[in-house]
Amino acid sequence: MTTHRLTVAQALVRFLAVQYTERDGVRHRLVDACWGIFGHGNVAGIGQALVEQGYGPDAPLPFHQGRSEQAMVHAATAFARQNDRLSAQAVTTSIGPGATNLVTGAALATVNRLPVLLLPGDTFAGRPADPVLQQLEHPGAGDVSVNDALRPVSRWFDRVHRPEALVPAALAAMRALADPVRTGAVTLALPQDVQAEAYDWPAAFFAERVWPVPRPAPDATALSRVADAVRTARRPLLVAGGGVHHSRAEEALRELADATGIPVASTQAGKGSLRHDHPCDVGGIGHTGTAVADDLARDADLVIGVGTRWTDFTTASGTLFTRPGVRFATLSLSPDDAHKMAGLPLVADARAGLAALVAALSGHRVDDAYRAEYTAAKAAWERATAAVLRPADPAARPTQPQVLGALEEVVGDTDVVINAAGSLPGDLHRFWHARSPRQYHVEYGYSCMGYEIPAAIGVALAVPGRPVWALVGDGTYLMNPTELVTAVQEGVPLKLLIVDNHGYASIGGLSEQTGAERFGTAYRYRAPDGSYTGAPLPVDLAANAASLGLRVITAATWGELRSALAEARAEPRPVCVYVETDPAPSGPPPQAWWDVPVAGTSSRAAAREARAEYERRAAGRRHRL
């Protein structure tokens, strides 16, 4: 048998360079590149292996240098999402704080079911000294390391204690990455002495390997039941989730909408499944949804979910779908998701399932009166919100929705808009007009502050040449701006839009609604009573972004902002647009509830009033049986 003598790290790098996925006859690199920050736990192992294979852009496994371990995972995760989970990236770190810094990013990837390969170093398998630097001494378990913190946030976890264990561990890791139902963060913990150990590897381990990503068709009986439910429904509503995008099922969804006239609402992950101006598109649904989508949801007699997990924002914490006898049907690759809401499960690939539904519903259309109703409601919503997105006076300081209105006037169909946290996801879901399937990139499964900037790098690597916008508030920017240095180093022309409202505006509003009186949510000096109600802090975010290497354009008015955004879009290098917004609330309030528990007793009037409102809202919750 032919063998190759390599270290464990060298073997792993060579193995990763020849793994592929294949769907619809098209191959994709399964592990496109490796992000890394080096310390003693991986520098002499994977670090040396990457040097050994060559480290330029044409290397078998290209390398990207990061500044923050968490941010590297975000960049890799966004890359995978933009590639519809068919291609992923790896992230390597040292043992110790480098490894534990991966946990937040890993949780985001797993919650959103997006593949990322984590390769943290680990403490010595051979235990030449005990303890060693950064070793966690657990009094009841000698084999526990800090990497075990990654177990609950990984879809697959293994620790390679011996060289020969790499073969089954690496194959299992690839299976998990390529499986659209199981995928998420996949962790191979690599003891630093094992990484550097030489071993004779079978040549077959380094042969090209293709991991098929099939499109399972729906069961005929289950399909018939769902089609019968659609045919008998008077007020059906379809809810498009992220699975529509992952399956590249947008065209199949459009065909179903065209054929049947069923209105289509979207989750945060599913927005853009239909272009905003399609007659059947009624916008976002749930707590951050449009009035037309939420009103349709309240009176729907059949709700068809496609590729959605039915999270609390989508269901308004179980209070949205209130029509007596409402039924649910869910098309999903995941049997667990398909059986949620006590509905009719249709376990299949989204594109295959939608195509089958089009055929099964041949000749069926919803009543003309129903189509006329939601068409008129959509037009009314658009008229009511148009003024929210553009001020009467272009010389005025913009509100946050008006910032989005200015951006909409500048972007093209190919631009990608990225956000994750604060009040921006709500405004984007409610107001943004998605023009193409992958324009809208809002991470709201984990809603992780600090995702946007590294995600913009990952997306730009996935779709070079497309303008990529990272939208952040001041709170998010201060949490994780360091990957701007990476964008400058790599020449990634991301467009950063900083919206400064001097604090955590989203949580400030929620704090007020729940009786916590905006405590600790503003960026201000302390007042004499100890509260954070003094003057605003003299933080200059524009100067900070410039100090990290970006060109910065500052706008004071809506008119200046629109010009600045147009200038930034044409900029061939990383650029920042900075704007302070009018903090006064603007636009319609949330059209549906979200459950955030309120203090059951309090000496303060604000909390007592909030509790009364909470109990009134919570009484509308329904468990689907």
C-alpha positions as CSV (number, residue, x, y, z in Angstrom):
1,M,0.0,0.0,0.0
2,T,1.3,3.4,-1.0
3,T,1.8,5.8,2.0
4,H,2.9,9.3,2.6
5,R,4.9,10.3,5.6
6,L,3.5,13.5,6.9
7,T,2.6,15.2,10.3
8,V,-1.0,15.0,11.4
9,A,-1.4,18.7,10.6
10,Q,0.2,18.3,7.2
11,A,-2.1,15.4,6.5
12,L,-5.2,17.3,7.6
13,V,-4.4,20.3,5.4
14,R,-3.8,18.0,2.4
15,F,-7.0,16.1,3.1
16,L,-9.1,19.3,3.4
17,A,-7.8,20.6,0.0
18,V,-9.5,17.7,-1.9
19,Q,-12.9,17.6,-0.4
20,Y,-15.9,18.6,-2.5
21,T,-19.7,18.8,-2.3
22,E,-21.9,18.2,-5.4
23,R,-25.5,19.2,-6.0
24,D,-27.3,19.3,-9.3
25,G,-24.1,18.1,-11.0
26,V,-22.0,21.1,-9.9
27,R,-19.0,20.7,-7.6
28,H,-17.9,23.1,-4.9
29,R,-14.9,23.1,-2.6
30,L,-16.2,21.9,0.7
31,V,-13.4,23.7,2.7
32,D,-12.5,26.7,0.6
33,A,-9.8,28.3,2.9
34,C,-8.5,28.4,6.4
35,W,-8.7,31.4,8.8
36,G,-6.1,31.5,11.6
37,I,-4.5,33.2,14.6
38,F,-1.5,31.3,15.9
39,G,-0.3,30.5,19.4
40,H,1.8,27.8,20.9
41,G,-1.1,25.3,20.5
42,N,-1.2,25.4,16.7
43,V,1.8,27.4,15.4
44,A,4.1,24.5,15.0
45,G,1.4,22.1,13.8
46,I,-1.2,23.6,11.5
47,G,0.8,26.8,11.1
48,Q,3.8,24.8,9.8
49,A,1.6,22.7,7.7
50,L,0.1,25.7,5.9
51,V,3.6,27.0,5.2
52,E,4.6,23.5,4.0
53,Q,1.8,23.5,1.4
54,G,2.4,27.1,0.2
55,Y,0.4,30.0,1.5
56,G,-0.4,32.2,-1.5
57,P,-3.8,32.7,-3.1
58,D,-3.2,29.6,-5.3
59,A,-2.3,27.4,-2.4
60,P,-4.2,24.1,-2.0
61,L,-5.8,25.5,1.1
62,P,-5.6,29.3,1.0
63,F,-5.0,31.2,4.3
64,H,-6.6,34.3,5.8
65,Q,-5.2,36.1,8.8
66,G,-7.7,37.2,11.4
67,R,-7.6,39.5,14.4
68,S,-10.3,38.0,16.6
69,E,-11.1,34.3,16.9
70,Q,-14.9,35.0,17.2
71,A,-14.8,37.2,14.2
72,M,-13.0,34.6,12.1
73,V,-15.8,32.2,12.7
74,H,-18.3,34.9,11.7
75,A,-16.5,35.5,8.5
76,A,-16.4,31.8,7.7
77,T,-20.1,31.4,8.6
78,A,-21.2,34.3,6.4
79,F,-19.1,32.8,3.5
80,A,-21.0,29.5,3.9
81,R,-24.4,31.2,4.0
82,Q,-23.6,33.2,0.8
83,N,-22.6,29.9,-0.8
84,D,-25.9,28.2,0.2
85,R,-24.0,25.9,2.6
86,L,-22.2,24.1,-0.3
87,S,-18.8,25.5,0.6
88,A,-17.4,26.3,4.0
89,Q,-14.2,27.6,5.6
90,A,-12.0,26.4,8.5
91,V,-10.8,28.3,11.5
92,T,-7.7,27.4,13.5
93,T,-6.7,28.8,16.9
94,S,-4.4,27.9,19.7
95,I,-5.5,26.2,22.9
96,G,-6.7,28.4,25.8
97,P,-8.4,31.8,25.2
98,G,-8.0,31.4,21.5
99,A,-10.1,28.3,21.5
100,T,-12.7,29.5,24.0
101,N,-13.1,32.7,21.9
102,L,-14.6,30.4,19.2
103,V,-17.7,29.5,21.3
104,T,-19.9,32.5,20.4
105,G,-19.2,32.1,16.7
106,A,-19.8,28.4,16.9
107,A,-23.1,28.9,18.5
108,L,-24.2,31.3,15.8
109,A,-23.2,28.8,13.1
110,T,-25.0,25.9,14.7
111,V,-28.2,27.9,15.6
112,N,-28.4,29.0,11.9
113,R,-27.3,25.6,10.6
114,L,-24.4,26.9,8.7
115,P,-21.2,24.9,8.2
116,V,-17.9,26.0,9.7
117,L,-14.9,23.7,10.5
118,L,-13.2,24.6,13.8
119,L,-9.6,23.4,14.4
120,P,-8.5,24.5,17.9
121,G,-5.3,23.3,19.3
122,D,-5.5,21.3,22.5
123,T,-3.3,20.4,25.4
124,F,-0.8,17.6,25.2
125,A,-2.1,14.1,24.5
126,G,1.2,12.6,25.9
127,R,1.1,14.7,29.1
128,P,4.8,15.3,29.2
129,A,4.1,17.8,32.1
130,D,1.0,18.2,34.1
131,P,-0.4,20.9,34.0
132,V,0.9,22.8,31.0
133,L,0.3,26.3,30.0
134,Q,-3.4,27.0,29.6
135,Q,-4.4,23.6,30.7
136,L,-7.7,23.4,32.6
137,E,-7.3,21.2,35.7
138,H,-10.6,19.6,36.4
139,P,-10.8,17.9,39.8
140,G,-13.0,15.1,38.5
141,A,-11.8,14.5,34.9
142,G,-8.3,14.4,33.7
143,D,-9.2,14.4,30.0
144,V,-11.3,17.6,30.0
145,S,-9.8,20.7,28.3
146,V,-11.3,24.1,27.6
147,N,-12.2,22.9,24.2
148,D,-15.0,20.9,25.8
149,A,-16.8,24.2,26.0
150,L,-17.3,23.8,22.3
151,R,-19.3,20.5,22.6
152,P,-22.7,22.0,23.2
153,V,-22.4,24.5,20.3
154,S,-21.0,21.9,17.8
155,R,-23.0,19.6,15.6
156,W,-20.0,17.2,15.6
157,F,-17.0,17.2,18.1
158,D,-14.0,14.9,18.2
159,R,-10.6,15.1,19.8
160,V,-7.7,13.5,17.8
161,H,-5.6,11.8,20.5
162,R,-3.5,9.7,18.1
163,P,-2.4,10.2,14.4
164,E,-4.4,7.2,13.1
165,A,-7.6,8.6,14.7
166,L,-7.5,11.5,12.2
167,V,-8.8,9.4,9.4
168,P,-12.2,8.5,10.8
169,A,-12.5,11.8,12.6
170,A,-11.9,13.9,9.5
171,L,-14.3,11.8,7.4
172,A,-17.0,12.1,10.1
173,A,-16.4,15.9,10.2
174,M,-16.9,16.2,6.4
175,R,-20.1,14.2,6.6
176,A,-21.5,16.6,9.2
177,L,-20.4,19.7,7.3
178,A,-22.0,18.5,4.0
179,D,-25.2,17.3,5.6
180,P,-27.9,20.0,5.2
181,V,-29.9,18.7,8.2
182,R,-27.0,18.1,10.6
183,T,-24.7,20.9,9.6
184,G,-23.4,23.7,11.8
185,A,-20.1,24.1,13.7
186,V,-17.9,21.0,13.4
187,T,-15.0,20.8,15.8
188,L,-11.8,18.7,15.6
189,A,-9.7,19.4,18.7
190,L,-6.0,18.8,17.9
191,P,-3.6,18.2,20.8
192,Q,-0.5,20.2,20.0
193,D,1.9,17.2,20.3
194,V,-0.2,15.1,18.0
195,Q,-0.4,17.9,15.4
196,A,3.4,17.7,15.0
197,E,3.7,13.9,15.1
198,A,4.8,12.1,11.9
199,Y,2.8,9.1,10.5
200,D,2.6,7.0,7.4
201,W,-0.7,7.8,5.8
202,P,-2.5,5.7,3.2
203,A,-2.5,7.5,-0.2
204,A,-6.3,6.9,-0.5
205,F,-6.8,9.4,2.3
206,F,-5.7,12.2,0.0
207,A,-7.7,11.2,-3.1
208,E,-10.4,13.6,-4.2
209,R,-13.7,12.9,-2.4
210,V,-17.1,14.2,-3.3
211,W,-19.9,14.5,-0.7
212,P,-23.3,14.5,-2.6
213,V,-26.0,16.9,-1.4
214,P,-29.2,15.3,-2.6
215,R,-32.6,16.7,-3.1
216,P,-35.0,14.3,-1.4
217,A,-38.4,14.3,-3.0
218,P,-41.5,14.3,-0.8
219,D,-43.5,11.2,0.1
220,A,-46.4,10.8,-2.2
221,T,-49.0,10.4,0.6
222,A,-47.7,13.3,2.6
223,L,-47.7,15.4,-0.6
224,S,-51.3,14.5,-1.3
225,R,-52.4,15.5,2.2
226,V,-50.8,18.9,2.0
227,A,-52.2,19.5,-1.5
228,D,-55.7,18.6,-0.3
229,A,-55.2,21.0,2.6
230,V,-54.3,23.8,0.2
231,R,-57.2,23.1,-2.1
232,T,-59.7,23.3,0.7
233,A,-58.2,26.3,2.4
234,R,-59.9,29.7,1.8
235,R,-57.2,31.9,3.3
236,P,-53.8,30.1,2.9
237,L,-50.5,31.9,3.7
238,L,-47.1,30.7,2.8
239,V,-44.1,31.5,5.1
240,A,-40.7,31.3,3.4
241,G,-37.7,30.6,5.6
242,G,-34.0,30.4,5.1
243,G,-34.3,26.9,3.7
244,V,-35.7,28.4,0.5
245,H,-32.4,30.2,-0.1
246,H,-30.2,27.2,1.0
247,S,-32.0,25.0,-1.5
248,R,-31.9,27.7,-4.2
249,A,-35.6,27.2,-4.4
250,E,-36.6,30.8,-5.2
251,E,-37.7,30.1,-8.7
252,A,-39.8,27.1,-7.6
253,L,-41.4,29.3,-5.0
254,R,-42.2,32.0,-7.6
255,E,-43.7,29.3,-9.8
256,L,-46.0,28.2,-7.0
257,A,-47.0,31.8,-6.2
258,D,-47.7,32.6,-9.8
259,A,-49.7,29.4,-10.3
260,T,-51.8,29.6,-7.1
261,G,-51.8,33.2,-6.0
262,I,-51.0,32.2,-2.4
263,P,-49.5,35.2,-0.6
264,V,-45.9,34.7,0.6
265,A,-44.5,36.2,3.8
266,S,-40.9,35.8,4.9
267,T,-38.9,35.2,8.0
268,Q,-35.7,37.1,8.5
269,A,-33.7,34.3,7.0
270,G,-36.2,33.9,4.1
271,K,-36.6,37.5,3.1
272,G,-35.8,37.9,-0.6
273,S,-37.3,34.5,-1.5
274,L,-39.6,36.5,-3.7
275,R,-38.6,39.9,-5.1
276,H,-40.3,42.7,-3.1
277,D,-42.4,43.8,-6.1
278,H,-43.8,40.3,-6.9
279,P,-47.6,40.5,-6.5
280,C,-47.7,37.7,-3.9
281,D,-44.9,39.1,-1.7
282,V,-46.4,40.6,1.5
283,G,-43.1,41.2,3.3
284,G,-41.7,40.1,6.7
285,I,-43.9,38.2,9.2
286,G,-44.0,38.2,13.0
287,H,-42.9,40.7,15.6
288,T,-40.8,42.6,13.0
289,G,-43.2,42.0,10.1
290,T,-45.4,44.2,8.0
291,A,-49.0,45.0,8.9
292,V,-50.3,43.2,5.8
293,A,-48.4,39.9,6.5
294,D,-49.4,39.9,10.2
295,D,-53.0,40.6,9.5
296,L,-53.1,37.8,6.9
297,A,-51.5,35.5,9.5
298,R,-54.1,36.3,12.1
299,D,-56.9,35.2,9.8
300,A,-55.2,32.4,7.9
301,D,-56.9,29.0,7.9
302,L,-53.8,27.2,6.5
303,V,-50.2,28.3,7.1
304,I,-47.6,26.6,4.9
305,G,-44.0,26.9,6.2
306,V,-41.1,26.3,3.8
307,G,-37.7,25.9,5.3
308,T,-38.5,27.6,8.6
309,R,-37.8,26.7,12.2
310,W,-40.9,28.6,13.5
311,T,-39.0,30.7,15.9
312,D,-40.7,33.1,18.4
313,F,-40.2,36.2,16.3
314,T,-42.0,34.4,13.4
315,T,-44.9,33.2,15.5
316,A,-45.0,36.3,17.7
317,S,-44.3,34.0,20.6
318,G,-47.3,31.8,19.8
319,T,-49.8,34.7,19.5
320,L,-49.9,35.4,15.8
321,F,-52.0,32.6,14.2
322,T,-55.3,33.1,16.0
323,R,-58.0,31.9,13.6
324,P,-59.9,29.0,15.2
325,G,-59.0,25.8,13.6
326,V,-56.0,27.1,11.7
327,R,-53.9,24.3,10.3
328,F,-50.2,24.1,9.5
329,A,-48.1,22.3,7.0
330,T,-44.3,22.5,6.9
331,L,-42.0,21.6,4.1
332,S,-38.5,21.0,5.4
333,L,-35.5,18.7,5.0
334,S,-35.4,18.4,8.8
335,P,-38.1,16.0,10.2
336,D,-37.9,17.8,13.5
337,D,-38.8,21.1,11.9
338,A,-41.4,19.5,9.6
339,H,-43.4,18.2,12.6
340,K,-43.5,21.5,14.5
341,M,-46.7,23.4,15.0
342,A,-48.5,20.0,15.1
343,G,-49.0,20.3,11.4
344,L,-48.8,18.2,8.3
345,P,-45.1,17.3,7.7
346,L,-43.6,17.3,4.2
347,V,-40.1,16.1,4.6
348,A,-38.2,17.0,1.5
349,D,-35.8,19.4,-0.2
350,A,-37.4,22.8,-0.5
351,R,-37.0,23.0,-4.3
352,A,-38.1,19.4,-4.9
353,G,-41.0,19.8,-2.5
354,L,-42.2,23.1,-4.1
355,A,-42.0,21.7,-7.6
356,A,-44.0,18.7,-6.5
357,L,-46.6,21.0,-4.9
358,V,-46.9,23.0,-8.2
359,A,-47.7,19.8,-10.0
360,A,-50.1,18.5,-7.3
361,L,-52.0,21.8,-7.3
362,S,-52.3,22.2,-11.1
363,G,-55.3,24.3,-11.9
364,H,-55.9,25.6,-8.4
365,R,-55.9,29.3,-7.5
366,V,-57.1,31.2,-4.4
367,D,-60.2,33.2,-4.8
368,D,-60.0,36.5,-6.7
369,A,-61.4,38.3,-3.7
370,Y,-58.6,37.0,-1.4
371,R,-56.0,38.2,-3.9
372,A,-57.6,41.6,-4.2
373,E,-57.7,41.9,-0.4
374,Y,-54.0,41.3,0.2
375,T,-53.0,43.3,-2.9
376,A,-54.9,46.3,-1.6
377,A,-53.4,45.8,1.9
378,K,-49.9,45.6,0.4
379,A,-50.4,48.8,-1.5
380,A,-51.8,50.6,1.6
381,W,-48.8,49.5,3.7
382,E,-46.4,50.8,1.0
383,R,-48.1,54.1,0.9
384,A,-48.1,54.4,4.7
385,T,-44.4,53.6,5.1
386,A,-43.1,55.5,2.1
387,A,-42.9,58.7,4.1
388,V,-41.1,56.9,6.9
389,L,-38.2,56.1,4.6
390,R,-37.6,59.6,3.2
391,P,-37.8,63.0,5.1
392,A,-39.8,65.9,3.9
393,D,-36.6,68.0,4.3
394,P,-33.4,66.5,3.0
395,A,-31.5,68.9,5.2
396,A,-32.8,67.2,8.3
397,R,-30.9,64.7,10.4
398,P,-32.2,61.3,9.4
399,T,-34.0,58.8,11.5
400,Q,-32.8,55.2,11.3
401,P,-35.5,54.1,8.8
402,Q,-34.6,57.1,6.7
403,V,-31.0,55.9,6.7
404,L,-32.3,52.7,5.1
405,G,-34.4,54.7,2.6
406,A,-31.2,56.6,1.5
407,L,-29.4,53.3,1.1
408,E,-32.2,51.8,-0.9
409,E,-31.9,54.7,-3.4
410,V,-28.2,53.9,-3.9
411,V,-27.9,50.1,-4.0
412,G,-28.3,47.9,-7.0
413,D,-29.8,44.5,-7.3
414,T,-26.4,42.8,-6.8
415,D,-25.5,44.6,-3.5
416,V,-25.5,42.6,-0.3
417,V,-26.8,44.3,2.9
418,I,-25.6,42.7,6.2
419,N,-26.9,43.2,9.7
420,A,-27.5,41.1,12.9
421,A,-28.4,43.0,16.0
422,G,-30.0,46.1,17.6
423,S,-33.1,47.8,16.2
424,L,-31.8,47.6,12.6
425,P,-33.0,44.0,12.0
426,G,-36.6,45.1,12.8
427,D,-36.5,48.1,10.5
428,L,-34.8,46.1,7.7
429,H,-37.3,43.2,8.0
430,R,-40.2,45.6,8.0
431,F,-39.1,48.2,5.4
432,W,-36.3,46.8,3.2
433,H,-37.3,46.0,-0.4
434,A,-35.2,43.0,-1.3
435,R,-34.4,42.9,-5.0
436,S,-32.5,39.6,-5.4
437,P,-32.4,36.4,-3.4
438,R,-29.1,37.0,-1.7
439,Q,-29.2,40.8,-1.2
440,Y,-30.7,40.6,2.3
441,H,-28.3,39.0,4.8
442,V,-29.6,39.6,8.3
443,E,-28.4,37.0,10.9
444,Y,-31.3,36.8,13.3
445,G,-31.1,33.2,14.6
446,Y,-28.5,34.2,17.2
447,S,-28.6,38.0,16.6
448,C,-25.0,38.4,17.5
449,M,-23.6,41.9,18.0
450,G,-20.3,42.1,16.2
451,Y,-21.2,39.7,13.3
452,E,-21.6,42.3,10.6
453,I,-18.0,43.5,9.9
454,P,-16.4,40.0,9.7
455,A,-19.5,38.7,7.9
456,A,-19.0,41.4,5.2
457,I,-15.5,40.0,4.6
458,G,-16.8,36.5,4.3
459,V,-19.5,37.5,1.9
460,A,-17.1,39.6,-0.2
461,L,-14.8,36.6,-0.5
462,A,-17.8,34.5,-1.6
463,V,-19.0,36.9,-4.2
464,P,-16.1,39.1,-5.3
465,G,-17.1,42.2,-7.2
466,R,-20.5,42.6,-5.6
467,P,-20.8,45.7,-3.3
468,V,-21.2,44.5,0.3
469,W,-22.6,46.7,3.1
470,A,-22.1,46.1,6.8
471,L,-24.7,48.1,8.8
472,V,-23.9,48.5,12.4
473,G,-25.0,50.6,15.3
474,D,-22.6,52.2,17.7
475,G,-23.0,49.5,20.3
476,T,-22.3,46.7,17.8
477,Y,-19.3,48.6,16.3
478,L,-17.6,49.0,19.7
479,M,-17.9,45.3,20.3
480,N,-16.0,44.0,17.3
481,P,-14.4,46.4,14.9
482,T,-11.0,44.7,14.6
483,E,-11.6,42.8,11.4
484,L,-11.6,46.1,9.6
485,V,-7.8,45.7,9.8
486,T,-8.2,42.4,7.9
487,A,-10.3,44.1,5.2
488,V,-7.6,46.7,4.8
489,Q,-4.8,44.1,4.7
490,E,-6.6,41.9,2.2
491,G,-8.0,44.8,0.1
492,V,-11.6,43.7,0.7
493,P,-13.8,46.7,-0.4
494,L,-16.5,46.4,2.2
495,K,-18.8,49.3,2.8
496,L,-19.3,50.0,6.5
497,L,-22.3,52.1,7.6
498,I,-22.1,53.2,11.2
499,V,-25.5,54.5,12.6
500,D,-24.7,56.3,15.8
501,N,-27.5,56.8,18.3
502,H,-25.3,56.9,21.5
503,G,-26.3,53.6,23.1
504,Y,-28.2,50.4,22.8
505,A,-31.3,51.9,21.2
506,S,-33.1,48.6,20.6
507,I,-32.7,47.3,24.2
508,G,-33.3,50.8,25.5
509,G,-36.8,50.7,23.9
510,L,-37.4,47.2,25.1
511,S,-36.2,48.1,28.6
512,E,-38.8,50.9,28.6
513,Q,-41.6,48.6,27.4
514,T,-40.8,46.0,30.1
515,G,-40.6,48.4,33.0
516,A,-36.8,48.5,33.3
517,E,-36.7,52.2,32.5
518,R,-33.9,52.1,30.0
519,F,-31.4,51.3,32.8
520,G,-27.8,50.9,31.6
521,T,-28.6,51.2,27.9
522,A,-27.3,54.7,27.0
523,Y,-23.7,55.7,26.3
524,R,-23.5,58.6,28.8
525,Y,-21.5,59.7,31.8
526,R,-22.8,58.9,35.2
527,A,-25.1,61.5,36.8
528,P,-24.7,62.5,40.5
529,D,-27.3,59.8,41.5
530,G,-25.1,57.1,39.8
531,S,-27.3,56.6,36.8
532,Y,-26.0,56.8,33.3
533,T,-28.0,59.9,32.5
534,G,-25.2,62.5,32.1
535,A,-23.8,64.0,29.0
536,P,-23.1,61.7,26.0
537,L,-19.7,60.1,26.0
538,P,-17.1,61.8,23.7
539,V,-16.5,58.7,21.6
540,D,-15.5,59.4,18.0
541,L,-16.4,56.3,16.0
542,A,-15.5,58.0,12.7
543,A,-12.0,58.7,13.9
544,N,-11.7,55.2,15.3
545,A,-12.6,53.7,11.9
546,A,-10.1,56.0,10.2
547,S,-7.4,54.9,12.6
548,L,-7.9,51.2,11.5
549,G,-7.2,52.2,7.9
550,L,-10.6,53.0,6.4
551,R,-11.5,56.1,4.4
552,V,-14.4,57.7,6.3
553,I,-17.1,59.9,4.9
554,T,-19.3,61.8,7.5
555,A,-22.8,62.8,6.8
556,A,-24.9,65.2,9.0
557,T,-28.2,65.3,6.9
558,W,-30.2,62.9,4.8
559,G,-29.1,64.6,1.6
560,E,-25.4,64.4,2.6
561,L,-26.0,60.7,3.6
562,R,-27.4,59.8,0.2
563,S,-24.4,61.4,-1.5
564,A,-22.0,59.8,0.9
565,L,-23.5,56.3,0.3
566,A,-23.2,56.8,-3.5
567,E,-19.6,57.8,-3.1
568,A,-18.9,54.8,-0.9
569,R,-20.5,52.4,-3.3
570,A,-18.0,53.5,-6.0
571,E,-15.0,53.3,-3.6
572,P,-12.6,50.4,-4.6
573,R,-11.2,50.1,-1.1
574,P,-12.7,49.6,2.4
575,V,-14.8,52.7,3.2
576,C,-16.9,53.9,6.1
577,V,-20.0,56.2,6.1
578,Y,-20.7,57.6,9.5
579,V,-24.0,59.2,10.4
580,E,-25.7,60.3,13.7
581,T,-29.4,59.6,13.6
582,D,-32.4,61.3,15.2
583,P,-33.1,59.0,18.2
584,A,-36.8,59.8,18.3
585,P,-39.0,56.7,17.4
586,S,-40.3,56.8,13.8
587,G,-42.4,54.6,11.8
588,P,-45.2,52.2,12.8
589,P,-44.8,50.2,16.0
590,P,-44.4,46.4,15.9
591,Q,-47.4,44.7,14.3
592,A,-47.2,41.6,16.6
593,W,-46.0,40.8,20.1
594,W,-42.8,39.3,21.4
595,D,-42.6,37.5,24.8
596,V,-40.0,39.1,27.1
597,P,-41.1,38.3,30.7
598,V,-41.8,41.3,33.0
599,A,-41.2,41.5,36.8
600,G,-44.1,39.8,38.6
601,T,-44.0,42.3,41.4
602,S,-42.4,45.7,41.8
603,S,-42.5,48.9,43.9
604,R,-42.0,51.0,40.7
605,A,-45.0,52.1,38.7
606,A,-43.3,51.5,35.3
607,A,-42.8,47.8,36.1
608,R,-46.3,47.4,37.4
609,E,-47.8,48.9,34.3
610,A,-45.6,46.8,32.0
611,R,-46.6,43.7,33.9
612,A,-50.3,44.4,33.3
613,E,-49.7,44.8,29.6
614,Y,-47.6,41.6,29.6
615,E,-50.3,39.6,31.1
616,R,-52.8,40.9,28.6
617,R,-50.6,39.9,25.7
618,A,-49.5,36.6,27.1
619,A,-53.1,35.5,27.5
620,G,-53.2,35.2,23.7
621,R,-50.5,32.5,23.5
622,R,-51.6,29.2,21.9
623,H,-49.9,25.8,22.0
624,R,-50.3,23.9,18.8
625,L,-51.7,20.5,19.6
